[in-house]
Amino acid sequence: MDPFSLREKLRGKRIVVFYGGWSSEREVSLRSGRKVYESLRGQGFDAVLLDVDRDYIDRLKELGGDVVVIMLHGKPGEDGTIQGALETLRIPYTGSRVLASAVGMDKITTKRILLSLGIRTPDFVFVPLESNLEEMGREALRKLGFPMIIKPREEGSSIGVRIIREGDDFFGLMAREREDFGDFYLEKFIEGKSVTVGILGTRENSFALPSLELRVKKGEFYDYDAKYRKGYTEFIIPAELPRSSLEELEQLSLLTHRAVGCRGFSRVDAVVSQDGVPYILEINTIPGMTELSDLPAEAEAAGISYDELVLRILASAFE
């Protein structure tokens, strides 16, 4: 939808920006939501903020919201829960629908979809809550070896993610991950470059933005601090990779976006090995929109301003 048609459609309508919430990514969501809200207000839209709590439906009705911009990271805003509620209320909302949101939040389901389509993703061992930790740990040692990465099944912003090396308290770290997050998985560590690819659009109309290489200046990998603290990470756009690797990475990222069924926008995270082979790690159905976030930087490199990016996200509510 072009900007003029979008403005006409929203004439006299109120946009409610959902932000905050109660997930472990609340602080990031507050920053993303406020920046998007400021952009909408600056472009002349009737926009208000709603810090999501357990009474968000009643508060949405009180505000008279006609369309919702979802800027929530983690549960319940990125896993399909709020999307389902808004569909029941017949209120248009931005981004992916219920199923794609649920799949994108569940990294194990995402990886299984990738494998079914022949898309490269690092080897992994899933450790369900009810499984025997010692048995699963031994399987991971056989299949993956050190170093490996431990990750929660359903968290974002690298929360709960850690590289495990030989000599670390392997089984102790597994026990702590289960205690903190329930289901988790162990993933083979691929030595190489961390790269993200933003995607805009839906189905056959989607396209990849320039890739972004993440060079971490402080810390061991692209963790929470590296993502959200100024000066911790350098962005290289496009990623400094061989042309063939870049083209394959963009192709795989676009295929991932379409396979999961994402609508409007997403960000695919990947690692490119030292010999130039891309591996898809996960997809983010509501990527950050802060001043330090990847997606706005990638859009800017493609000649898309922050305000225009916000308009494209807003237009996804009507796709």
Buried (B, 14 or more C-beta within 10 A) or exposed (E): BEBEEBBEBBEEEBBBBBBBBBBBBBBBBBBBBBBBBBBBBEBEBBBBBBBBEEEBBEBBEEEEBBBBBBBBBBBBBBBBBBBBBBBEEEBBBBBBBBEBBBBBBBBBBBBBBBEEEEBBBBBBBBBEEEBEEEEBBEBBBEEBEBBBBBBBBBBBBBBBBBBBEEEBEBEEBBEBBBEEBBBBBBBBBBEBBBBBBBBBBBEEEBEBBBBBBBBBEEEEBBBBEBBBEEEBBEBBBBBEBEEEBBEBBBBBBBBBBBBBBBBBBBBBBBBBBEEBBBBBBBBBBBBBBBEBBBBBBBBBBBEBEBBBBBBBBBBBBBB
